[in-house]
Amino acid sequence: MSTVSHEPSRVDFELPRSSPLRRVREVWTSLAITAMWVAVFATAIWGPDARFNSNDGSTSTVPSVVFVAVFAFLGSWIVAKYGFRRQHEE
């Protein structure tokens, strides 16, 4: 009688789906968005007002946090879109 020997099994290194290395991108994305909204919060507390003078002598005052919040909203939208997107495995 003869026996057939099998090849030694190969172990392929593959990261599990919930690996911390796969989460690094999401962590940095979250930190970037948090930093944007912390800047909005700091501007709301200590930021100056934007004053606009017209030709007739009247002055309009708008808190500068309004402008910062608009750009933080747009920035977090863009960062979240590209930072949290899923990579399709082929």
Biopython code that builds the backbone (N, CA, C, O; Angstrom):
import numpy as np
from Bio.PDB.StructureBuilder import StructureBuilder

atoms = [
    (1, "MET", "N", (0.825, -1.176, 0.000)),
    (1, "MET", "CA", (0.000, 0.000, 0.000)),
    (1, "MET", "C", (0.871, 1.242, 0.000)),
    (1, "MET", "O", (1.927, 1.293, 0.630)),
    (2, "SER", "N", (0.405, 2.213, -0.708)),
    (2, "SER", "CA", (1.123, 3.476, -0.705)),
    (2, "SER", "C", (0.173, 4.587, -0.266)),
    (2, "SER", "O", (-1.043, 4.476, -0.423)),
    (3, "THR", "N", (0.721, 5.621, 0.266)),
    (3, "THR", "CA", (-0.085, 6.767, 0.688)),
    (3, "THR", "C", (0.320, 7.982, -0.115)),
    (3, "THR", "O", (1.454, 8.091, -0.581)),
    (4, "VAL", "N", (-0.611, 8.880, -0.268)),
    (4, "VAL", "CA", (-0.355, 10.109, -1.002)),
    (4, "VAL", "C", (-0.070, 11.208, 0.013)),
    (4, "VAL", "O", (-0.872, 11.463, 0.912)),
    (5, "SER", "N", (1.043, 11.834, -0.138)),
    (5, "SER", "CA", (1.349, 12.934, 0.785)),
    (5, "SER", "C", (0.788, 14.241, 0.233)),
    (5, "SER", "O", (0.835, 14.503, -0.969)),
    (6, "HIS", "N", (0.274, 15.026, 1.113)),
    (6, "HIS", "CA", (-0.290, 16.318, 0.719)),
    (6, "HIS", "C", (0.751, 17.408, 0.860)),
    (6, "HIS", "O", (1.688, 17.307, 1.652)),
    (7, "GLU", "N", (0.563, 18.449, 0.074)),
    (7, "GLU", "CA", (1.461, 19.597, 0.206)),
    (7, "GLU", "C", (1.219, 20.256, 1.552)),
    (7, "GLU", "O", (0.109, 20.200, 2.081)),
    (8, "PRO", "N", (2.224, 20.864, 2.097)),
    (8, "PRO", "CA", (1.996, 21.576, 3.365)),
    (8, "PRO", "C", (1.022, 22.732, 3.139)),
    (8, "PRO", "O", (1.068, 23.413, 2.115)),
    (9, "SER", "N", (0.166, 22.930, 4.089)),
    (9, "SER", "CA", (-0.832, 23.994, 3.932)),
    (9, "SER", "C", (-0.167, 25.355, 4.064)),
    (9, "SER", "O", (0.710, 25.563, 4.901)),
    (10, "ARG", "N", (-0.606, 26.268, 3.220)),
    (10, "ARG", "CA", (-0.080, 27.629, 3.247)),
    (10, "ARG", "C", (-1.035, 28.510, 4.035)),
    (10, "ARG", "O", (-2.255, 28.411, 3.902)),
    (11, "VAL", "N", (-0.465, 29.354, 4.840)),
    (11, "VAL", "CA", (-1.277, 30.280, 5.628)),
    (11, "VAL", "C", (-1.146, 31.655, 4.983)),
    (11, "VAL", "O", (-0.060, 32.234, 4.936)),
    (12, "ASP", "N", (-2.256, 32.160, 4.493)),
    (12, "ASP", "CA", (-2.260, 33.497, 3.909)),
    (12, "ASP", "C", (-2.597, 34.495, 4.993)),
    (12, "ASP", "O", (-3.521, 34.295, 5.781)),
    (13, "PHE", "N", (-1.832, 35.574, 5.022)),
    (13, "PHE", "CA", (-2.088, 36.622, 6.013)),
    (13, "PHE", "C", (-3.195, 37.513, 5.489)),
    (13, "PHE", "O", (-3.040, 38.166, 4.457)),
    (14, "GLU", "N", (-4.302, 37.540, 6.192)),
    (14, "GLU", "CA", (-5.421, 38.388, 5.809)),
    (14, "GLU", "C", (-5.968, 39.049, 7.068)),
    (14, "GLU", "O", (-6.186, 38.392, 8.087)),
    (15, "LEU", "N", (-6.184, 40.339, 6.982)),
    (15, "LEU", "CA", (-6.716, 41.059, 8.132)),
    (15, "LEU", "C", (-8.192, 40.762, 8.314)),
    (15, "LEU", "O", (-8.941, 40.735, 7.337)),
    (16, "PRO", "N", (-8.616, 40.542, 9.529)),
    (16, "PRO", "CA", (-10.058, 40.408, 9.746)),
    (16, "PRO", "C", (-10.769, 41.713, 9.412)),
    (16, "PRO", "O", (-10.154, 42.780, 9.416)),
    (17, "ARG", "N", (-12.043, 41.630, 9.128)),
    (17, "ARG", "CA", (-12.794, 42.818, 8.716)),
    (17, "ARG", "C", (-12.830, 43.896, 9.789)),
    (17, "ARG", "O", (-12.922, 45.079, 9.462)),
    (18, "SER", "N", (-12.760, 43.521, 11.047)),
    (18, "SER", "CA", (-12.828, 44.517, 12.117)),
    (18, "SER", "C", (-11.451, 44.856, 12.669)),
    (18, "SER", "O", (-11.331, 45.273, 13.821)),
    (19, "SER", "N", (-10.433, 44.687, 11.875)),
    (19, "SER", "CA", (-9.069, 44.944, 12.312)),
    (19, "SER", "C", (-8.856, 46.428, 12.590)),
    (19, "SER", "O", (-9.421, 47.276, 11.899)),
    (20, "PRO", "N", (-8.050, 46.744, 13.590)),
    (20, "PRO", "CA", (-7.745, 48.159, 13.867)),
    (20, "PRO", "C", (-7.057, 48.854, 12.693)),
    (20, "PRO", "O", (-7.197, 50.065, 12.522)),
    (21, "LEU", "N", (-6.316, 48.096, 11.884)),
    (21, "LEU", "CA", (-5.648, 48.715, 10.740)),
    (21, "LEU", "C", (-6.642, 49.189, 9.693)),
    (21, "LEU", "O", (-6.358, 50.133, 8.955)),
    (22, "ARG", "N", (-7.791, 48.555, 9.618)),
    (22, "ARG", "CA", (-8.819, 49.008, 8.682)),
    (22, "ARG", "C", (-9.557, 50.224, 9.225)),
    (22, "ARG", "O", (-10.183, 50.960, 8.462)),
    (23, "ARG", "N", (-9.492, 50.439, 10.517)),
    (23, "ARG", "CA", (-10.210, 51.543, 11.150)),
    (23, "ARG", "C", (-9.389, 52.830, 11.223)),
    (23, "ARG", "O", (-9.922, 53.864, 11.627)),
    (24, "VAL", "N", (-8.126, 52.800, 10.850)),
    (24, "VAL", "CA", (-7.273, 53.983, 10.972)),
    (24, "VAL", "C", (-7.823, 55.132, 10.145)),
    (24, "VAL", "O", (-7.848, 56.273, 10.607)),
    (25, "ARG", "N", (-8.259, 54.848, 8.944)),
    (25, "ARG", "CA", (-8.796, 55.900, 8.074)),
    (25, "ARG", "C", (-10.046, 56.529, 8.696)),
    (25, "ARG", "O", (-10.221, 57.747, 8.646)),
    (26, "GLU", "N", (-10.904, 55.705, 9.276)),
    (26, "GLU", "CA", (-12.118, 56.221, 9.892)),
    (26, "GLU", "C", (-11.810, 57.045, 11.140)),
    (26, "GLU", "O", (-12.504, 58.021, 11.425)),
    (27, "VAL", "N", (-10.786, 56.664, 11.875)),
    (27, "VAL", "CA", (-10.396, 57.418, 13.075)),
    (27, "VAL", "C", (-9.908, 58.800, 12.683)),
    (27, "VAL", "O", (-10.315, 59.793, 13.286)),
    (28, "TRP", "N", (-9.038, 58.879, 11.680)),
    (28, "TRP", "CA", (-8.532, 60.182, 11.252)),
    (28, "TRP", "C", (-9.630, 61.053, 10.648)),
    (28, "TRP", "O", (-9.619, 62.273, 10.811)),
    (29, "THR", "N", (-10.564, 60.432, 9.962)),
    (29, "THR", "CA", (-11.698, 61.181, 9.424)),
    (29, "THR", "C", (-12.534, 61.765, 10.553)),
    (29, "THR", "O", (-12.932, 62.928, 10.495)),
    (30, "SER", "N", (-12.798, 60.976, 11.565)),
    (30, "SER", "CA", (-13.572, 61.452, 12.713)),
    (30, "SER", "C", (-12.849, 62.567, 13.458)),
    (30, "SER", "O", (-13.470, 63.542, 13.882)),
    (31, "LEU", "N", (-11.536, 62.423, 13.617)),
    (31, "LEU", "CA", (-10.768, 63.475, 14.295)),
    (31, "LEU", "C", (-10.762, 64.773, 13.500)),
    (31, "LEU", "O", (-10.820, 65.854, 14.087)),
    (32, "ALA", "N", (-10.692, 64.684, 12.182)),
    (32, "ALA", "CA", (-10.714, 65.893, 11.351)),
    (32, "ALA", "C", (-12.050, 66.612, 11.463)),
    (32, "ALA", "O", (-12.091, 67.837, 11.573)),
    (33, "ILE", "N", (-13.140, 65.858, 11.436)),
    (33, "ILE", "CA", (-14.465, 66.470, 11.555)),
    (33, "ILE", "C", (-14.653, 67.065, 12.947)),
    (33, "ILE", "O", (-15.221, 68.148, 13.088)),
    (34, "THR", "N", (-14.186, 66.371, 13.964)),
    (34, "THR", "CA", (-14.277, 66.892, 15.332)),
    (34, "THR", "C", (-13.488, 68.189, 15.474)),
    (34, "THR", "O", (-13.951, 69.131, 16.116)),
    (35, "ALA", "N", (-12.305, 68.240, 14.881)),
    (35, "ALA", "CA", (-11.488, 69.456, 14.952)),
    (35, "ALA", "C", (-12.187, 70.635, 14.289)),
    (35, "ALA", "O", (-12.097, 71.764, 14.770)),
    (36, "MET", "N", (-12.884, 70.376, 13.186)),
    (36, "MET", "CA", (-13.620, 71.460, 12.524)),
    (36, "MET", "C", (-14.704, 72.025, 13.436)),
    (36, "MET", "O", (-14.865, 73.240, 13.541)),
    (37, "TRP", "N", (-15.438, 71.142, 14.091)),
    (37, "TRP", "CA", (-16.544, 71.622, 14.930)),
    (37, "TRP", "C", (-16.065, 72.180, 16.263)),
    (37, "TRP", "O", (-16.771, 72.980, 16.876)),
    (38, "VAL", "N", (-14.887, 71.780, 16.726)),
    (38, "VAL", "CA", (-14.287, 72.428, 17.899)),
    (38, "VAL", "C", (-13.892, 73.855, 17.541)),
    (38, "VAL", "O", (-14.019, 74.762, 18.364)),
    (39, "ALA", "N", (-13.413, 74.056, 16.318)),
    (39, "ALA", "CA", (-13.096, 75.418, 15.865)),
    (39, "ALA", "C", (-14.355, 76.272, 15.793)),
    (39, "ALA", "O", (-14.316, 77.457, 16.121)),
    (40, "VAL", "N", (-15.472, 75.685, 15.367)),
    (40, "VAL", "CA", (-16.739, 76.423, 15.340)),
    (40, "VAL", "C", (-17.142, 76.802, 16.761)),
    (40, "VAL", "O", (-17.570, 77.929, 17.011)),
    (41, "PHE", "N", (-17.005, 75.862, 17.685)),
    (41, "PHE", "CA", (-17.351, 76.130, 19.083)),
    (41, "PHE", "C", (-16.480, 77.239, 19.670)),
    (41, "PHE", "O", (-16.988, 78.134, 20.344)),
    (42, "ALA", "N", (-15.163, 77.185, 19.416)),
    (42, "ALA", "CA", (-14.255, 78.213, 19.926)),
    (42, "ALA", "C", (-14.562, 79.574, 19.305)),
    (42, "ALA", "O", (-14.479, 80.596, 19.985)),
    (43, "THR", "N", (-14.914, 79.594, 18.030)),
    (43, "THR", "CA", (-15.264, 80.860, 17.376)),
    (43, "THR", "C", (-16.564, 81.415, 17.939)),
    (43, "THR", "O", (-16.720, 82.629, 18.063)),
    (44, "ALA", "N", (-17.491, 80.536, 18.278)),
    (44, "ALA", "CA", (-18.758, 80.995, 18.858)),
    (44, "ALA", "C", (-18.535, 81.635, 20.220)),
    (44, "ALA", "O", (-19.233, 82.582, 20.580)),
    (45, "ILE", "N", (-17.573, 81.129, 20.978)),
    (45, "ILE", "CA", (-17.332, 81.675, 22.316)),
    (45, "ILE", "C", (-16.467, 82.931, 22.251)),
    (45, "ILE", "O", (-16.829, 83.960, 22.821)),
    (46, "TRP", "N", (-15.336, 82.857, 21.566)),
    (46, "TRP", "CA", (-14.363, 83.941, 21.619)),
    (46, "TRP", "C", (-14.196, 84.704, 20.314)),
    (46, "TRP", "O", (-13.374, 85.617, 20.243)),
    (47, "GLY", "N", (-14.942, 84.359, 19.296)),
    (47, "GLY", "CA", (-14.760, 84.991, 17.993)),
    (47, "GLY", "C", (-15.364, 86.387, 17.929)),
    (47, "GLY", "O", (-16.328, 86.685, 18.633)),
    (48, "PRO", "N", (-14.797, 87.236, 17.088)),
    (48, "PRO", "CA", (-15.330, 88.590, 16.933)),
    (48, "PRO", "C", (-16.562, 88.587, 16.020)),
    (48, "PRO", "O", (-16.931, 87.561, 15.449)),
    (49, "ASP", "N", (-17.169, 89.733, 15.902)),
    (49, "ASP", "CA", (-18.299, 89.903, 14.989)),
    (49, "ASP", "C", (-17.794, 90.467, 13.661)),
    (49, "ASP", "O", (-16.804, 91.198, 13.617)),
    (50, "ALA", "N", (-18.479, 90.121, 12.603)),
    (50, "ALA", "CA", (-18.181, 90.702, 11.292)),
    (50, "ALA", "C", (-19.099, 91.913, 11.128)),
    (50, "ALA", "O", (-20.322, 91.795, 11.217)),
    (51, "ARG", "N", (-18.498, 93.067, 10.891)),
    (51, "ARG", "CA", (-19.280, 94.303, 10.755)),
    (51, "ARG", "C", (-19.219, 94.773, 9.316)),
    (51, "ARG", "O", (-18.154, 94.843, 8.702)),
    (52, "PHE", "N", (-20.397, 95.093, 8.795)),
    (52, "PHE", "CA", (-20.502, 95.567, 7.422)),
    (52, "PHE", "C", (-21.102, 96.961, 7.440)),
    (52, "PHE", "O", (-22.187, 97.171, 7.982)),
    (53, "ASN", "N", (-20.389, 97.921, 6.841)),
    (53, "ASN", "CA", (-20.852, 99.299, 6.764)),
    (53, "ASN", "C", (-21.421, 99.576, 5.377)),
    (53, "ASN", "O", (-20.844, 99.188, 4.362)),
    (54, "SER", "N", (-22.544, 100.242, 5.359)),
    (54, "SER", "CA", (-23.127, 100.607, 4.071)),
    (54, "SER", "C", (-22.841, 102.081, 3.784)),
    (54, "SER", "O", (-22.293, 102.789, 4.628)),
    (55, "ASN", "N", (-23.209, 102.529, 2.607)),
    (55, "ASN", "CA", (-22.940, 103.905, 2.204)),
    (55, "ASN", "C", (-23.783, 104.921, 2.973)),
    (55, "ASN", "O", (-23.375, 106.073, 3.123)),
    (56, "ASP", "N", (-24.939, 104.512, 3.456)),
    (56, "ASP", "CA", (-25.788, 105.470, 4.167)),
    (56, "ASP", "C", (-25.433, 105.585, 5.644)),
    (56, "ASP", "O", (-26.113, 106.300, 6.380)),
    (57, "GLY", "N", (-24.388, 104.901, 6.095)),
    (57, "GLY", "CA", (-23.932, 105.038, 7.467)),
    (57, "GLY", "C", (-24.441, 103.960, 8.412)),
    (57, "GLY", "O", (-24.052, 103.933, 9.579)),
    (58, "SER", "N", (-25.293, 103.080, 7.934)),
    (58, "SER", "CA", (-25.785, 102.017, 8.815)),
    (58, "SER", "C", (-24.766, 100.878, 8.873)),
    (58, "SER", "O", (-23.992, 100.670, 7.939)),
    (59, "THR", "N", (-24.784, 100.156, 9.973)),
    (59, "THR", "CA", (-23.840, 99.060, 10.189)),
    (59, "THR", "C", (-24.609, 97.782, 10.472)),
    (59, "THR", "O", (-25.542, 97.773, 11.276)),
    (60, "SER", "N", (-24.220, 96.721, 9.819)),
    (60, "SER", "CA", (-24.790, 95.394, 10.086)),
    (60, "SER", "C", (-23.732, 94.557, 10.788)),
    (60, "SER", "O", (-22.561, 94.579, 10.409)),
    (61, "THR", "N", (-24.142, 93.826, 11.802)),
    (61, "THR", "CA", (-23.223, 92.985, 12.555)),
    (61, "THR", "C", (-23.702, 91.542, 12.503)),
    (61, "THR", "O", (-24.855, 91.240, 12.810)),
    (62, "VAL", "N", (-22.790, 90.656, 12.106)),
    (62, "VAL", "CA", (-23.081, 89.226, 12.039)),
    (62, "VAL", "C", (-21.982, 88.507, 12.816)),
    (62, "VAL", "O", (-20.802, 88.789, 12.606)),
    (63, "PRO", "N", (-22.342, 87.588, 13.707)),
    (63, "PRO", "CA", (-21.291, 86.825, 14.399)),
    (63, "PRO", "C", (-20.448, 86.030, 13.399)),
    (63, "PRO", "O", (-20.986, 85.439, 12.462)),
    (64, "SER", "N", (-19.148, 86.016, 13.597)),
    (64, "SER", "CA", (-18.264, 85.344, 12.641)),
    (64, "SER", "C", (-18.445, 83.829, 12.660)),
    (64, "SER", "O", (-18.024, 83.140, 11.731)),
    (65, "VAL", "N", (-19.062, 83.315, 13.702)),
    (65, "VAL", "CA", (-19.287, 81.874, 13.771)),
    (65, "VAL", "C", (-20.210, 81.404, 12.652)),
    (65, "VAL", "O", (-20.163, 80.234, 12.272)),
    (66, "VAL", "N", (-21.034, 82.274, 12.126)),
    (66, "VAL", "CA", (-21.919, 81.892, 11.024)),
    (66, "VAL", "C", (-21.103, 81.477, 9.805)),
    (66, "VAL", "O", (-21.396, 80.465, 9.169)),
    (67, "PHE", "N", (-20.088, 82.254, 9.486)),
    (67, "PHE", "CA", (-19.242, 81.943, 8.333)),
    (67, "PHE", "C", (-18.392, 80.698, 8.582)),
    (67, "PHE", "O", (-18.224, 79.864, 7.692)),
    (68, "VAL", "N", (-17.865, 80.583, 9.789)),
    (68, "VAL", "CA", (-17.045, 79.420, 10.135)),
    (68, "VAL", "C", (-17.889, 78.145, 10.103)),
    (68, "VAL", "O", (-17.419, 77.103, 9.648)),
    (69, "ALA", "N", (-19.116, 78.222, 10.579)),
    (69, "ALA", "CA", (-19.995, 77.054, 10.596)),
    (69, "ALA", "C", (-20.357, 76.598, 9.179)),
    (69, "ALA", "O", (-20.451, 75.399, 8.916)),
    (70, "VAL", "N", (-20.556, 77.544, 8.280)),
    (70, "VAL", "CA", (-20.861, 77.173, 6.891)),
    (70, "VAL", "C", (-19.699, 76.399, 6.279)),
    (70, "VAL", "O", (-19.908, 75.372, 5.633)),
    (71, "PHE", "N", (-18.476, 76.886, 6.480)),
    (71, "PHE", "CA", (-17.324, 76.192, 5.924)),
    (71, "PHE", "C", (-17.040, 74.888, 6.653)),
    (71, "PHE", "O", (-16.565, 73.935, 6.035)),
    (72, "ALA", "N", (-17.318, 74.819, 7.949)),
    (72, "ALA", "CA", (-17.151, 73.555, 8.681)),
    (72, "ALA", "C", (-18.162, 72.525, 8.198)),
    (72, "ALA", "O", (-17.839, 71.341, 8.099)),
    (73, "PHE", "N", (-19.376, 72.959, 7.899)),
    (73, "PHE", "CA", (-20.381, 72.039, 7.371)),
    (73, "PHE", "C", (-19.942, 71.480, 6.027)),
    (73, "PHE", "O", (-19.996, 70.271, 5.802)),
    (74, "LEU", "N", (-19.508, 72.359, 5.138)),
    (74, "LEU", "CA", (-19.052, 71.904, 3.822)),
    (74, "LEU", "C", (-17.809, 71.012, 3.941)),
    (74, "LEU", "O", (-17.692, 69.997, 3.254)),
    (75, "GLY", "N", (-16.892, 71.406, 4.816)),
    (75, "GLY", "CA", (-15.672, 70.615, 5.018)),
    (75, "GLY", "C", (-15.964, 69.253, 5.598)),
    (75, "GLY", "O", (-15.384, 68.260, 5.157)),
    (76, "SER", "N", (-16.861, 69.178, 6.588)),
    (76, "SER", "CA", (-17.164, 67.864, 7.153)),
    (76, "SER", "C", (-17.924, 66.991, 6.173)),
    (76, "SER", "O", (-17.774, 65.769, 6.189)),
    (77, "TRP", "N", (-18.718, 67.584, 5.339)),
    (77, "TRP", "CA", (-19.438, 66.815, 4.321)),
    (77, "TRP", "C", (-18.447, 66.163, 3.355)),
    (77, "TRP", "O", (-18.561, 64.979, 3.039)),
    (78, "ILE", "N", (-17.483, 66.946, 2.895)),
    (78, "ILE", "CA", (-16.499, 66.437, 1.944)),
    (78, "ILE", "C", (-15.573, 65.415, 2.604)),
    (78, "ILE", "O", (-15.291, 64.369, 2.019)),
    (79, "VAL", "N", (-15.101, 65.709, 3.810)),
    (79, "VAL", "CA", (-14.221, 64.767, 4.505)),
    (79, "VAL", "C", (-14.944, 63.460, 4.795)),
    (79, "VAL", "O", (-14.364, 62.385, 4.639)),
    (80, "ALA", "N", (-16.200, 63.538, 5.213)),
    (80, "ALA", "CA", (-16.967, 62.317, 5.495)),
    (80, "ALA", "C", (-17.227, 61.516, 4.229)),
    (80, "ALA", "O", (-17.206, 60.285, 4.250)),
    (81, "LYS", "N", (-17.470, 62.213, 3.133)),
    (81, "LYS", "CA", (-17.751, 61.520, 1.874)),
    (81, "LYS", "C", (-16.563, 60.670, 1.437)),
    (81, "LYS", "O", (-16.744, 59.527, 1.018)),
    (82, "TYR", "N", (-15.360, 61.208, 1.529)),
    (82, "TYR", "CA", (-14.183, 60.483, 1.083)),
    (82, "TYR", "C", (-13.545, 59.645, 2.191)),
    (82, "TYR", "O", (-12.883, 58.650, 1.900)),
    (83, "GLY", "N", (-13.730, 60.025, 3.442)),
    (83, "GLY", "CA", (-13.095, 59.278, 4.536)),
    (83, "GLY", "C", (-13.861, 58.054, 4.963)),
    (83, "GLY", "O", (-13.256, 57.084, 5.420)),
    (84, "PHE", "N", (-15.172, 58.065, 4.830)),
    (84, "PHE", "CA", (-15.981, 56.944, 5.266)),
    (84, "PHE", "C", (-16.473, 56.069, 4.114)),
    (84, "PHE", "O", (-17.267, 55.154, 4.332)),
    (85, "ARG", "N", (-16.015, 56.336, 2.901)),
    (85, "ARG", "CA", (-16.489, 55.505, 1.783)),
    (85, "ARG", "C", (-15.885, 54.108, 1.882)),
    (85, "ARG", "O", (-14.799, 53.913, 2.428)),
    (86, "ARG", "N", (-16.603, 53.170, 1.351)),
    (86, "ARG", "CA", (-16.191, 51.773, 1.397)),
    (86, "ARG", "C", (-15.367, 51.440, 0.152)),
    (86, "ARG", "O", (-15.723, 51.816, -0.964)),
    (87, "GLN", "N", (-14.281, 50.742, 0.362)),
    (87, "GLN", "CA", (-13.474, 50.266, -0.755)),
    (87, "GLN", "C", (-14.035, 48.921, -1.190)),
    (87, "GLN", "O", (-14.104, 47.988, -0.391)),
    (88, "HIS", "N", (-14.433, 48.818, -2.443)),
    (88, "HIS", "CA", (-14.964, 47.559, -2.943)),
    (88, "HIS", "C", (-13.819, 46.605, -3.238)),
    (88, "HIS", "O", (-12.874, 46.944, -3.950)),
    (89, "GLU", "N", (-13.920, 45.409, -2.679)),
    (89, "GLU", "CA", (-12.886, 44.416, -2.915)),
    (89, "GLU", "C", (-13.199, 43.669, -4.203)),
    (89, "GLU", "O", (-14.328, 43.234, -4.429)),
    (90, "GLU", "N", (-12.200, 43.533, -5.022)),
    (90, "GLU", "CA", (-12.410, 42.867, -6.300)),
    (90, "GLU", "C", (-11.926, 41.440, -6.254)),
    (90, "GLU", "O", (-12.025, 40.723, -7.250)),
]
sb = StructureBuilder()
sb.init_structure("model")
sb.init_model(0)
sb.init_chain("A")
sb.init_seg("    ")
for serial, (resi, resn, name, xyz) in enumerate(atoms, 1):
    if name == "N":
        sb.init_residue(resn, " ", resi, " ")
    sb.init_atom(name, np.array(xyz, "f"), 0.0, 1.0, " ", f" {name:<3s}", serial, name[0])
structure = sb.get_structure()
